[in-house]
């Protein structure tokens, strides 16, 4: 399971999941939270692959 870390001052990131956010399916980037705010930092904890 992916654990997103969302730094978004206007909402409680702990109450939101990545599913709640609008995600660009092409890039996988989070565009906006359900309230339309822009997250400052989005980090998904994935196992980094090298190579
Ligand atoms: Zn928000």
mmCIF file of the protein (N, C-alpha, C, O) and its ligand, coordinates in Angstrom:
data_MODEL
# 
_entry.id   MODEL 
# 
loop_
_entity.id 
_entity.type 
_entity.pdbx_number_of_molecules 
1 polymer     1 
2 non-polymer 1 
# 
_entity_poly.entity_id                      1 
_entity_poly.type                           'polypeptide(L)' 
_entity_poly.nstd_linkage                   no 
_entity_poly.nstd_monomer                   no 
_entity_poly.pdbx_seq_one_letter_code       
;(UNK)(UNK)(UNK)(UNK)(UNK)(UNK)(UNK)(UNK)(UNK)(UNK)(UNK)(UNK)(UNK)(UNK)(UNK)(UNK)
(UNK)(UNK)(UNK)(UNK)(UNK)(UNK)(UNK)(UNK)(UNK)(UNK)(UNK)(UNK)(UNK)(UNK)(UNK)(UNK)
(UNK)(UNK)(UNK)(UNK)(UNK)(UNK)(UNK)(UNK)(UNK)(UNK)(UNK)(UNK)(UNK)(UNK)(UNK)(UNK)
(UNK)(UNK)(UNK)
;
_entity_poly.pdbx_seq_one_letter_code_can   XXXXXXXXXXXXXXXXXXXXXXXXXXXXXXXXXXXXXXXXXXXXXXXXXXX 
_entity_poly.pdbx_strand_id                 A 
# 
loop_
_entity_poly_seq.entity_id 
_entity_poly_seq.num 
_entity_poly_seq.mon_id 
_entity_poly_seq.hetero 
1 1  UNK n 
1 2  UNK n 
1 3  UNK n 
1 4  UNK n 
1 5  UNK n 
1 6  UNK n 
1 7  UNK n 
1 8  UNK n 
1 9  UNK n 
1 10 UNK n 
1 11 UNK n 
1 12 UNK n 
1 13 UNK n 
1 14 UNK n 
1 15 UNK n 
1 16 UNK n 
1 17 UNK n 
1 18 UNK n 
1 19 UNK n 
1 20 UNK n 
1 21 UNK n 
1 22 UNK n 
1 23 UNK n 
1 24 UNK n 
1 25 UNK n 
1 26 UNK n 
1 27 UNK n 
1 28 UNK n 
1 29 UNK n 
1 30 UNK n 
1 31 UNK n 
1 32 UNK n 
1 33 UNK n 
1 34 UNK n 
1 35 UNK n 
1 36 UNK n 
1 37 UNK n 
1 38 UNK n 
1 39 UNK n 
1 40 UNK n 
1 41 UNK n 
1 42 UNK n 
1 43 UNK n 
1 44 UNK n 
1 45 UNK n 
1 46 UNK n 
1 47 UNK n 
1 48 UNK n 
1 49 UNK n 
1 50 UNK n 
1 51 UNK n 
# 
loop_
_struct_asym.id 
_struct_asym.entity_id 
A 1 
B 2 
# 
loop_
_chem_comp.id 
_chem_comp.type 
_chem_comp.mon_nstd_flag 
UNK 'L-peptide linking' . 
ZN  non-polymer         . 
# 
_pdbx_entity_nonpoly.entity_id   2 
_pdbx_entity_nonpoly.name        ? 
_pdbx_entity_nonpoly.comp_id     ZN 
# 
_pdbx_nonpoly_scheme.asym_id         B 
_pdbx_nonpoly_scheme.entity_id       2 
_pdbx_nonpoly_scheme.mon_id          ZN 
_pdbx_nonpoly_scheme.ndb_seq_num     1 
_pdbx_nonpoly_scheme.pdb_seq_num     101 
_pdbx_nonpoly_scheme.auth_seq_num    101 
_pdbx_nonpoly_scheme.pdb_mon_id      ZN 
_pdbx_nonpoly_scheme.auth_mon_id     ZN 
_pdbx_nonpoly_scheme.pdb_strand_id   A 
_pdbx_nonpoly_scheme.pdb_ins_code    . 
# 
loop_
_atom_site.group_PDB 
_atom_site.id 
_atom_site.type_symbol 
_atom_site.label_atom_id 
_atom_site.label_alt_id 
_atom_site.label_comp_id 
_atom_site.label_asym_id 
_atom_site.label_entity_id 
_atom_site.label_seq_id 
_atom_site.pdbx_PDB_ins_code 
_atom_site.Cartn_x 
_atom_site.Cartn_y 
_atom_site.Cartn_z 
_atom_site.occupancy 
_atom_site.B_iso_or_equiv 
_atom_site.pdbx_formal_charge 
_atom_site.auth_seq_id 
_atom_site.auth_comp_id 
_atom_site.auth_asym_id 
_atom_site.auth_atom_id 
_atom_site.pdbx_PDB_model_num 
ATOM   1   N  N  . UNK A 1 1  ? 0.835   -1.198 0.000   1.00 0.00 ? 1   UNK A N  1 
ATOM   2   C  CA . UNK A 1 1  ? 0.000   0.000  0.000   1.00 0.00 ? 1   UNK A CA 1 
ATOM   3   C  C  . UNK A 1 1  ? 0.866   1.243  0.000   1.00 0.00 ? 1   UNK A C  1 
ATOM   4   O  O  . UNK A 1 1  ? 1.871   1.317  0.708   1.00 0.00 ? 1   UNK A O  1 
ATOM   5   N  N  . UNK A 1 2  ? 0.473   2.202  -0.788  1.00 0.00 ? 2   UNK A N  1 
ATOM   6   C  CA . UNK A 1 2  ? 1.229   3.442  -0.865  1.00 0.00 ? 2   UNK A CA 1 
ATOM   7   C  C  . UNK A 1 2  ? 0.782   4.380  0.234   1.00 0.00 ? 2   UNK A C  1 
ATOM   8   O  O  . UNK A 1 2  ? -0.413  4.604  0.427   1.00 0.00 ? 2   UNK A O  1 
ATOM   9   N  N  . UNK A 1 3  ? 1.739   4.922  0.947   1.00 0.00 ? 3   UNK A N  1 
ATOM   10  C  CA . UNK A 1 3  ? 1.418   5.868  2.006   1.00 0.00 ? 3   UNK A CA 1 
ATOM   11  C  C  . UNK A 1 3  ? 1.813   7.270  1.572   1.00 0.00 ? 3   UNK A C  1 
ATOM   12  O  O  . UNK A 1 3  ? 2.981   7.651  1.651   1.00 0.00 ? 3   UNK A O  1 
ATOM   13  N  N  . UNK A 1 4  ? 0.856   8.013  1.128   1.00 0.00 ? 4   UNK A N  1 
ATOM   14  C  CA . UNK A 1 4  ? 1.193   9.361  0.675   1.00 0.00 ? 4   UNK A CA 1 
ATOM   15  C  C  . UNK A 1 4  ? 1.471   10.285 1.836   1.00 0.00 ? 4   UNK A C  1 
ATOM   16  O  O  . UNK A 1 4  ? 0.808   10.226 2.872   1.00 0.00 ? 4   UNK A O  1 
ATOM   17  N  N  . UNK A 1 5  ? 2.449   11.129 1.654   1.00 0.00 ? 5   UNK A N  1 
ATOM   18  C  CA . UNK A 1 5  ? 2.695   12.165 2.634   1.00 0.00 ? 5   UNK A CA 1 
ATOM   19  C  C  . UNK A 1 5  ? 2.357   13.488 1.998   1.00 0.00 ? 5   UNK A C  1 
ATOM   20  O  O  . UNK A 1 5  ? 3.035   13.958 1.086   1.00 0.00 ? 5   UNK A O  1 
ATOM   21  N  N  . UNK A 1 6  ? 1.305   14.070 2.495   1.00 0.00 ? 6   UNK A N  1 
ATOM   22  C  CA . UNK A 1 6  ? 0.827   15.282 1.878   1.00 0.00 ? 6   UNK A CA 1 
ATOM   23  C  C  . UNK A 1 6  ? 1.023   16.441 2.819   1.00 0.00 ? 6   UNK A C  1 
ATOM   24  O  O  . UNK A 1 6  ? 0.564   16.421 3.960   1.00 0.00 ? 6   UNK A O  1 
ATOM   25  N  N  . UNK A 1 7  ? 1.707   17.447 2.331   1.00 0.00 ? 7   UNK A N  1 
ATOM   26  C  CA . UNK A 1 7  ? 1.886   18.649 3.111   1.00 0.00 ? 7   UNK A CA 1 
ATOM   27  C  C  . UNK A 1 7  ? 0.950   19.708 2.558   1.00 0.00 ? 7   UNK A C  1 
ATOM   28  O  O  . UNK A 1 7  ? 1.219   20.349 1.541   1.00 0.00 ? 7   UNK A O  1 
ATOM   29  N  N  . UNK A 1 8  ? -0.128  19.862 3.247   1.00 0.00 ? 8   UNK A N  1 
ATOM   30  C  CA . UNK A 1 8  ? -1.161  20.764 2.758   1.00 0.00 ? 8   UNK A CA 1 
ATOM   31  C  C  . UNK A 1 8  ? -1.749  21.478 3.956   1.00 0.00 ? 8   UNK A C  1 
ATOM   32  O  O  . UNK A 1 8  ? -2.408  20.859 4.791   1.00 0.00 ? 8   UNK A O  1 
ATOM   33  N  N  . UNK A 1 9  ? -1.516  22.762 4.046   1.00 0.00 ? 9   UNK A N  1 
ATOM   34  C  CA . UNK A 1 9  ? -1.793  23.490 5.288   1.00 0.00 ? 9   UNK A CA 1 
ATOM   35  C  C  . UNK A 1 9  ? -3.274  23.670 5.602   1.00 0.00 ? 9   UNK A C  1 
ATOM   36  O  O  . UNK A 1 9  ? -3.640  23.878 6.759   1.00 0.00 ? 9   UNK A O  1 
ATOM   37  N  N  . UNK A 1 10 ? -4.106  23.595 4.611   1.00 0.00 ? 10  UNK A N  1 
ATOM   38  C  CA . UNK A 1 10 ? -5.497  23.966 4.848   1.00 0.00 ? 10  UNK A CA 1 
ATOM   39  C  C  . UNK A 1 10 ? -6.372  22.783 5.205   1.00 0.00 ? 10  UNK A C  1 
ATOM   40  O  O  . UNK A 1 10 ? -7.486  22.952 5.702   1.00 0.00 ? 10  UNK A O  1 
ATOM   41  N  N  . UNK A 1 11 ? -5.883  21.616 4.958   1.00 0.00 ? 11  UNK A N  1 
ATOM   42  C  CA . UNK A 1 11 ? -6.628  20.423 5.330   1.00 0.00 ? 11  UNK A CA 1 
ATOM   43  C  C  . UNK A 1 11 ? -5.738  19.538 6.190   1.00 0.00 ? 11  UNK A C  1 
ATOM   44  O  O  . UNK A 1 11 ? -4.517  19.688 6.227   1.00 0.00 ? 11  UNK A O  1 
ATOM   45  N  N  . UNK A 1 12 ? -6.375  18.637 6.858   1.00 0.00 ? 12  UNK A N  1 
ATOM   46  C  CA . UNK A 1 12 ? -5.612  17.705 7.662   1.00 0.00 ? 12  UNK A CA 1 
ATOM   47  C  C  . UNK A 1 12 ? -5.200  16.524 6.801   1.00 0.00 ? 12  UNK A C  1 
ATOM   48  O  O  . UNK A 1 12 ? -6.033  15.698 6.427   1.00 0.00 ? 12  UNK A O  1 
ATOM   49  N  N  . UNK A 1 13 ? -3.931  16.447 6.494   1.00 0.00 ? 13  UNK A N  1 
ATOM   50  C  CA . UNK A 1 13 ? -3.466  15.386 5.609   1.00 0.00 ? 13  UNK A CA 1 
ATOM   51  C  C  . UNK A 1 13 ? -3.750  14.007 6.172   1.00 0.00 ? 13  UNK A C  1 
ATOM   52  O  O  . UNK A 1 13 ? -3.942  13.045 5.429   1.00 0.00 ? 13  UNK A O  1 
ATOM   53  N  N  . UNK A 1 14 ? -3.774  13.925 7.479   1.00 0.00 ? 14  UNK A N  1 
ATOM   54  C  CA . UNK A 1 14 ? -4.015  12.638 8.102   1.00 0.00 ? 14  UNK A CA 1 
ATOM   55  C  C  . UNK A 1 14 ? -5.411  12.123 7.841   1.00 0.00 ? 14  UNK A C  1 
ATOM   56  O  O  . UNK A 1 14 ? -5.670  10.922 7.929   1.00 0.00 ? 14  UNK A O  1 
ATOM   57  N  N  . UNK A 1 15 ? -6.317  13.044 7.517   1.00 0.00 ? 15  UNK A N  1 
ATOM   58  C  CA . UNK A 1 15 ? -7.701  12.668 7.292   1.00 0.00 ? 15  UNK A CA 1 
ATOM   59  C  C  . UNK A 1 15 ? -7.962  12.368 5.828   1.00 0.00 ? 15  UNK A C  1 
ATOM   60  O  O  . UNK A 1 15 ? -9.051  11.945 5.440   1.00 0.00 ? 15  UNK A O  1 
ATOM   61  N  N  . UNK A 1 16 ? -6.930  12.599 5.026   1.00 0.00 ? 16  UNK A N  1 
ATOM   62  C  CA . UNK A 1 16 ? -7.114  12.404 3.599   1.00 0.00 ? 16  UNK A CA 1 
ATOM   63  C  C  . UNK A 1 16 ? -6.243  11.262 3.109   1.00 0.00 ? 16  UNK A C  1 
ATOM   64  O  O  . UNK A 1 16 ? -5.161  11.000 3.635   1.00 0.00 ? 16  UNK A O  1 
ATOM   65  N  N  . UNK A 1 17 ? -6.742  10.603 2.100   1.00 0.00 ? 17  UNK A N  1 
ATOM   66  C  CA . UNK A 1 17 ? -5.926  9.593  1.455   1.00 0.00 ? 17  UNK A CA 1 
ATOM   67  C  C  . UNK A 1 17 ? -5.659  10.053 0.030   1.00 0.00 ? 17  UNK A C  1 
ATOM   68  O  O  . UNK A 1 17 ? -6.285  10.986 -0.473  1.00 0.00 ? 17  UNK A O  1 
ATOM   69  N  N  . UNK A 1 18 ? -4.749  9.399  -0.582  1.00 0.00 ? 18  UNK A N  1 
ATOM   70  C  CA . UNK A 1 18 ? -4.404  9.765  -1.943  1.00 0.00 ? 18  UNK A CA 1 
ATOM   71  C  C  . UNK A 1 18 ? -5.620  9.625  -2.849  1.00 0.00 ? 18  UNK A C  1 
ATOM   72  O  O  . UNK A 1 18 ? -5.731  10.299 -3.874  1.00 0.00 ? 18  UNK A O  1 
ATOM   73  N  N  . UNK A 1 19 ? -6.513  8.756  -2.461  1.00 0.00 ? 19  UNK A N  1 
ATOM   74  C  CA . UNK A 1 19 ? -7.728  8.547  -3.232  1.00 0.00 ? 19  UNK A CA 1 
ATOM   75  C  C  . UNK A 1 19 ? -8.607  9.786  -3.245  1.00 0.00 ? 19  UNK A C  1 
ATOM   76  O  O  . UNK A 1 19 ? -9.366  10.015 -4.187  1.00 0.00 ? 19  UNK A O  1 
ATOM   77  N  N  . UNK A 1 20 ? -8.497  10.576 -2.194  1.00 0.00 ? 20  UNK A N  1 
ATOM   78  C  CA . UNK A 1 20 ? -9.341  11.758 -2.087  1.00 0.00 ? 20  UNK A CA 1 
ATOM   79  C  C  . UNK A 1 20 ? -8.846  12.893 -2.970  1.00 0.00 ? 20  UNK A C  1 
ATOM   80  O  O  . UNK A 1 20 ? -9.572  13.841 -3.271  1.00 0.00 ? 20  UNK A O  1 
ATOM   81  N  N  . UNK A 1 21 ? -7.619  12.770 -3.364  1.00 0.00 ? 21  UNK A N  1 
ATOM   82  C  CA . UNK A 1 21 ? -7.014  13.834 -4.138  1.00 0.00 ? 21  UNK A CA 1 
ATOM   83  C  C  . UNK A 1 21 ? -7.196  13.598 -5.625  1.00 0.00 ? 21  UNK A C  1 
ATOM   84  O  O  . UNK A 1 21 ? -7.342  12.471 -6.097  1.00 0.00 ? 21  UNK A O  1 
ATOM   85  N  N  . UNK A 1 22 ? -7.179  14.699 -6.333  1.00 0.00 ? 22  UNK A N  1 
ATOM   86  C  CA . UNK A 1 22 ? -7.215  14.601 -7.788  1.00 0.00 ? 22  UNK A CA 1 
ATOM   87  C  C  . UNK A 1 22 ? -5.808  14.306 -8.278  1.00 0.00 ? 22  UNK A C  1 
ATOM   88  O  O  . UNK A 1 22 ? -4.880  15.091 -8.083  1.00 0.00 ? 22  UNK A O  1 
ATOM   89  N  N  . UNK A 1 23 ? -5.679  13.168 -8.912  1.00 0.00 ? 23  UNK A N  1 
ATOM   90  C  CA . UNK A 1 23 ? -4.358  12.754 -9.359  1.00 0.00 ? 23  UNK A CA 1 
ATOM   91  C  C  . UNK A 1 23 ? -4.326  12.696 -10.874 1.00 0.00 ? 23  UNK A C  1 
ATOM   92  O  O  . UNK A 1 23 ? -5.217  12.144 -11.519 1.00 0.00 ? 23  UNK A O  1 
ATOM   93  N  N  . UNK A 1 24 ? -3.289  13.273 -11.413 1.00 0.00 ? 24  UNK A N  1 
ATOM   94  C  CA . UNK A 1 24 ? -3.063  13.173 -12.842 1.00 0.00 ? 24  UNK A CA 1 
ATOM   95  C  C  . UNK A 1 24 ? -2.601  11.768 -13.156 1.00 0.00 ? 24  UNK A C  1 
ATOM   96  O  O  . UNK A 1 24 ? -1.531  11.333 -12.731 1.00 0.00 ? 24  UNK A O  1 
ATOM   97  N  N  . UNK A 1 25 ? -3.422  11.075 -13.902 1.00 0.00 ? 25  UNK A N  1 
ATOM   98  C  CA . UNK A 1 25 ? -3.113  9.671  -14.136 1.00 0.00 ? 25  UNK A CA 1 
ATOM   99  C  C  . UNK A 1 25 ? -1.872  9.484  -14.984 1.00 0.00 ? 25  UNK A C  1 
ATOM   100 O  O  . UNK A 1 25 ? -1.221  8.441  -14.925 1.00 0.00 ? 25  UNK A O  1 
ATOM   101 N  N  . UNK A 1 26 ? -1.550  10.482 -15.762 1.00 0.00 ? 26  UNK A N  1 
ATOM   102 C  CA . UNK A 1 26 ? -0.375  10.365 -16.618 1.00 0.00 ? 26  UNK A CA 1 
ATOM   103 C  C  . UNK A 1 26 ? 0.903   10.454 -15.819 1.00 0.00 ? 26  UNK A C  1 
ATOM   104 O  O  . UNK A 1 26 ? 1.832   9.665  -15.989 1.00 0.00 ? 26  UNK A O  1 
ATOM   105 N  N  . UNK A 1 27 ? 0.919   11.442 -14.940 1.00 0.00 ? 27  UNK A N  1 
ATOM   106 C  CA . UNK A 1 27 ? 2.158   11.689 -14.216 1.00 0.00 ? 27  UNK A CA 1 
ATOM   107 C  C  . UNK A 1 27 ? 2.131   11.078 -12.829 1.00 0.00 ? 27  UNK A C  1 
ATOM   108 O  O  . UNK A 1 27 ? 3.174   10.854 -12.216 1.00 0.00 ? 27  UNK A O  1 
ATOM   109 N  N  . UNK A 1 28 ? 0.911   10.806 -12.334 1.00 0.00 ? 28  UNK A N  1 
ATOM   110 C  CA . UNK A 1 28 ? 0.801   10.289 -10.991 1.00 0.00 ? 28  UNK A CA 1 
ATOM   111 C  C  . UNK A 1 28 ? 0.954   11.368 -9.946  1.00 0.00 ? 28  UNK A C  1 
ATOM   112 O  O  . UNK A 1 28 ? 1.100   11.093 -8.755  1.00 0.00 ? 28  UNK A O  1 
ATOM   113 N  N  . UNK A 1 29 ? 0.920   12.590 -10.410 1.00 0.00 ? 29  UNK A N  1 
ATOM   114 C  CA . UNK A 1 29 ? 1.104   13.706 -9.490  1.00 0.00 ? 29  UNK A CA 1 
ATOM   115 C  C  . UNK A 1 29 ? -0.243  14.170 -8.948  1.00 0.00 ? 29  UNK A C  1 
ATOM   116 O  O  . UNK A 1 29 ? -1.267  14.121 -9.629  1.00 0.00 ? 29  UNK A O  1 
ATOM   117 N  N  . UNK A 1 30 ? -0.202  14.609 -7.731  1.00 0.00 ? 30  UNK A N  1 
ATOM   118 C  CA . UNK A 1 30 ? -1.421  15.108 -7.105  1.00 0.00 ? 30  UNK A CA 1 
ATOM   119 C  C  . UNK A 1 30 ? -1.649  16.558 -7.525  1.00 0.00 ? 30  UNK A C  1 
ATOM   120 O  O  . UNK A 1 30 ? -0.776  17.413 -7.375  1.00 0.00 ? 30  UNK A O  1 
ATOM   121 N  N  . UNK A 1 31 ? -2.810  16.802 -8.039  1.00 0.00 ? 31  UNK A N  1 
ATOM   122 C  CA . UNK A 1 31 ? -3.125  18.140 -8.519  1.00 0.00 ? 31  UNK A CA 1 
ATOM   123 C  C  . UNK A 1 31 ? -3.787  18.971 -7.435  1.00 0.00 ? 31  UNK A C  1 
ATOM   124 O  O  . UNK A 1 31 ? -3.430  20.130 -7.228  1.00 0.00 ? 31  UNK A O  1 
ATOM   125 N  N  . UNK A 1 32 ? -4.745  18.384 -6.749  1.00 0.00 ? 32  UNK A N  1 
ATOM   126 C  CA . UNK A 1 32 ? -5.482  19.159 -5.767  1.00 0.00 ? 32  UNK A CA 1 
ATOM   127 C  C  . UNK A 1 32 ? -6.186  18.236 -4.796  1.00 0.00 ? 32  UNK A C  1 
ATOM   128 O  O  . UNK A 1 32 ? -6.510  17.089 -5.105  1.00 0.00 ? 32  UNK A O  1 
ATOM   129 N  N  . UNK A 1 33 ? -6.412  18.780 -3.606  1.00 0.00 ? 33  UNK A N  1 
ATOM   130 C  CA . UNK A 1 33 ? -7.160  18.042 -2.620  1.00 0.00 ? 33  UNK A CA 1 
ATOM   131 C  C  . UNK A 1 33 ? -8.650  18.193 -2.913  1.00 0.00 ? 33  UNK A C  1 
ATOM   132 O  O  . UNK A 1 33 ? -9.031  18.973 -3.786  1.00 0.00 ? 33  UNK A O  1 
ATOM   133 N  N  . UNK A 1 34 ? -9.491  17.460 -2.199  1.00 0.00 ? 34  UNK A N  1 
ATOM   134 C  CA . UNK A 1 34 ? -10.932 17.535 -2.469  1.00 0.00 ? 34  UNK A CA 1 
ATOM   135 C  C  . UNK A 1 34 ? -11.490 18.950 -2.335  1.00 0.00 ? 34  UNK A C  1 
ATOM   136 O  O  . UNK A 1 34 ? -12.519 19.276 -2.927  1.00 0.00 ? 34  UNK A O  1 
ATOM   137 N  N  . UNK A 1 35 ? -10.814 19.775 -1.564  1.00 0.00 ? 35  UNK A N  1 
ATOM   138 C  CA . UNK A 1 35 ? -11.289 21.139 -1.383  1.00 0.00 ? 35  UNK A CA 1 
ATOM   139 C  C  . UNK A 1 35 ? -10.719 22.071 -2.438  1.00 0.00 ? 35  UNK A C  1 
ATOM   140 O  O  . UNK A 1 35 ? -11.029 23.262 -2.470  1.00 0.00 ? 35  UNK A O  1 
ATOM   141 N  N  . UNK A 1 36 ? -9.901  21.525 -3.278  1.00 0.00 ? 36  UNK A N  1 
ATOM   142 C  CA . UNK A 1 36 ? -9.357  22.343 -4.355  1.00 0.00 ? 36  UNK A CA 1 
ATOM   143 C  C  . UNK A 1 36 ? -8.058  23.027 -4.000  1.00 0.00 ? 36  UNK A C  1 
ATOM   144 O  O  . UNK A 1 36 ? -7.560  23.853 -4.765  1.00 0.00 ? 36  UNK A O  1 
ATOM   145 N  N  . UNK A 1 37 ? -7.502  22.693 -2.845  1.00 0.00 ? 37  UNK A N  1 
ATOM   146 C  CA . UNK A 1 37 ? -6.223  23.278 -2.475  1.00 0.00 ? 37  UNK A CA 1 
ATOM   147 C  C  . UNK A 1 37 ? -5.100  22.545 -3.190  1.00 0.00 ? 37  UNK A C  1 
ATOM   148 O  O  . UNK A 1 37 ? -5.228  21.391 -3.600  1.00 0.00 ? 37  UNK A O  1 
ATOM   149 N  N  . UNK A 1 38 ? -4.035  23.241 -3.317  1.00 0.00 ? 38  UNK A N  1 
ATOM   150 C  CA . UNK A 1 38 ? -2.863  22.631 -3.911  1.00 0.00 ? 38  UNK A CA 1 
ATOM   151 C  C  . UNK A 1 38 ? -1.920  22.161 -2.821  1.00 0.00 ? 38  UNK A C  1 
ATOM   152 O  O  . UNK A 1 38 ? -1.506  22.957 -1.978  1.00 0.00 ? 38  UNK A O  1 
ATOM   153 N  N  . UNK A 1 39 ? -1.584  20.926 -2.822  1.00 0.00 ? 39  UNK A N  1 
ATOM   154 C  CA . UNK A 1 39 ? -0.619  20.445 -1.829  1.00 0.00 ? 39  UNK A CA 1 
ATOM   155 C  C  . UNK A 1 39 ? 0.760   21.019 -2.097  1.00 0.00 ? 39  UNK A C  1 
ATOM   156 O  O  . UNK A 1 39 ? 1.190   21.144 -3.244  1.00 0.00 ? 39  UNK A O  1 
ATOM   157 N  N  . UNK A 1 40 ? 1.437   21.362 -1.026  1.00 0.00 ? 40  UNK A N  1 
ATOM   158 C  CA . UNK A 1 40 ? 2.766   21.935 -1.176  1.00 0.00 ? 40  UNK A CA 1 
ATOM   159 C  C  . UNK A 1 40 ? 3.770   20.863 -1.497  1.00 0.00 ? 40  UNK A C  1 
ATOM   160 O  O  . UNK A 1 40 ? 4.630   21.021 -2.363  1.00 0.00 ? 40  UNK A O  1 
ATOM   161 N  N  . UNK A 1 41 ? 3.645   19.783 -0.789  1.00 0.00 ? 41  UNK A N  1 
ATOM   162 C  CA . UNK A 1 41 ? 4.593   18.699 -0.991  1.00 0.00 ? 41  UNK A CA 1 
ATOM   163 C  C  . UNK A 1 41 ? 3.833   17.386 -1.027  1.00 0.00 ? 41  UNK A C  1 
ATOM   164 O  O  . UNK A 1 41 ? 2.972   17.120 -0.188  1.00 0.00 ? 41  UNK A O  1 
ATOM   165 N  N  . UNK A 1 42 ? 4.159   16.599 -1.983  1.00 0.00 ? 42  UNK A N  1 
ATOM   166 C  CA . UNK A 1 42 ? 3.547   15.282 -2.049  1.00 0.00 ? 42  UNK A CA 1 
ATOM   167 C  C  . UNK A 1 42 ? 4.649   14.260 -2.223  1.00 0.00 ? 42  UNK A C  1 
ATOM   168 O  O  . UNK A 1 42 ? 5.409   14.273 -3.191  1.00 0.00 ? 42  UNK A O  1 
ATOM   169 N  N  . UNK A 1 43 ? 4.701   13.394 -1.265  1.00 0.00 ? 43  UNK A N  1 
ATOM   170 C  CA . UNK A 1 43 ? 5.697   12.339 -1.394  1.00 0.00 ? 43  UNK A CA 1 
ATOM   171 C  C  . UNK A 1 43 ? 5.029   11.012 -1.174  1.00 0.00 ? 43  UNK A C  1 
ATOM   172 O  O  . UNK A 1 43 ? 4.380   10.788 -0.152  1.00 0.00 ? 43  UNK A O  1 
ATOM   173 N  N  . UNK A 1 44 ? 5.185   10.158 -2.107  1.00 0.00 ? 44  UNK A N  1 
ATOM   174 C  CA . UNK A 1 44 ? 4.651   8.827  -1.922  1.00 0.00 ? 44  UNK A CA 1 
ATOM   175 C  C  . UNK A 1 44 ? 5.797   7.906  -1.541  1.00 0.00 ? 44  UNK A C  1 
ATOM   176 O  O  . UNK A 1 44 ? 6.870   7.908  -2.144  1.00 0.00 ? 44  UNK A O  1 
ATOM   177 N  N  . UNK A 1 45 ? 5.524   7.139  -0.536  1.00 0.00 ? 45  UNK A N  1 
ATOM   178 C  CA . UNK A 1 45 ? 6.570   6.236  -0.072  1.00 0.00 ? 45  UNK A CA 1 
ATOM   179 C  C  . UNK A 1 45 ? 6.550   4.978  -0.931  1.00 0.00 ? 45  UNK A C  1 
ATOM   180 O  O  . UNK A 1 45 ? 5.764   4.057  -0.708  1.00 0.00 ? 45  UNK A O  1 
ATOM   181 N  N  . UNK A 1 46 ? 7.378   4.971  -1.851  1.00 0.00 ? 46  UNK A N  1 
ATOM   182 C  CA . UNK A 1 46 ? 7.518   3.805  -2.701  1.00 0.00 ? 46  UNK A CA 1 
ATOM   183 C  C  . UNK A 1 46 ? 8.925   3.288  -2.585  1.00 0.00 ? 46  UNK A C  1 
ATOM   184 O  O  . UNK A 1 46 ? 9.860   4.022  -2.265  1.00 0.00 ? 46  UNK A O  1 
ATOM   185 N  N  . UNK A 1 47 ? 9.051   2.051  -2.843  1.00 0.00 ? 47  UNK A N  1 
ATOM   186 C  CA . UNK A 1 47 ? 10.398  1.516  -2.867  1.00 0.00 ? 47  UNK A CA 1 
ATOM   187 C  C  . UNK A 1 47 ? 11.114  2.022  -4.104  1.00 0.00 ? 47  UNK A C  1 
ATOM   188 O  O  . UNK A 1 47 ? 10.713  1.771  -5.241  1.00 0.00 ? 47  UNK A O  1 
ATOM   189 N  N  . UNK A 1 48 ? 12.163  2.727  -3.841  1.00 0.00 ? 48  UNK A N  1 
ATOM   190 C  CA . UNK A 1 48 ? 12.900  3.331  -4.943  1.00 0.00 ? 48  UNK A CA 1 
ATOM   191 C  C  . UNK A 1 48 ? 13.597  2.251  -5.755  1.00 0.00 ? 48  UNK A C  1 
ATOM   192 O  O  . UNK A 1 48 ? 14.200  1.314  -5.233  1.00 0.00 ? 48  UNK A O  1 
ATOM   193 N  N  . UNK A 1 49 ? 13.482  2.434  -7.016  1.00 0.00 ? 49  UNK A N  1 
ATOM   194 C  CA . UNK A 1 49 ? 14.151  1.482  -7.888  1.00 0.00 ? 49  UNK A CA 1 
ATOM   195 C  C  . UNK A 1 49 ? 15.337  2.148  -8.542  1.00 0.00 ? 49  UNK A C  1 
ATOM   196 O  O  . UNK A 1 49 ? 15.236  3.276  -9.026  1.00 0.00 ? 49  UNK A O  1 
ATOM   197 N  N  . UNK A 1 50 ? 16.403  1.493  -8.559  1.00 0.00 ? 50  UNK A N  1 
ATOM   198 C  CA . UNK A 1 50 ? 17.568  2.068  -9.214  1.00 0.00 ? 50  UNK A CA 1 
ATOM   199 C  C  . UNK A 1 50 ? 17.896  1.296  -10.452 1.00 0.00 ? 50  UNK A C  1 
ATOM   200 O  O  . UNK A 1 50 ? 17.757  0.074  -10.509 1.00 0.00 ? 50  UNK A O  1 
ATOM   201 N  N  . UNK A 1 51 ? 18.335  2.032  -11.446 1.00 0.00 ? 51  UNK A N  1 
ATOM   202 C  CA . UNK A 1 51 ? 18.772  1.344  -12.639 1.00 0.00 ? 51  UNK A CA 1 
ATOM   203 C  C  . UNK A 1 51 ? 18.015  1.725  -13.838 1.00 0.00 ? 51  UNK A C  1 
ATOM   204 O  O  . UNK A 1 51 ? 18.284  1.214  -14.925 1.00 0.00 ? 51  UNK A O  1 
HETATM 205 ZN ZN . ZN  B 2 .  ? -6.972  21.141 1.168   1.00 0.00 ? 101 ZN  A ZN 1 
# 
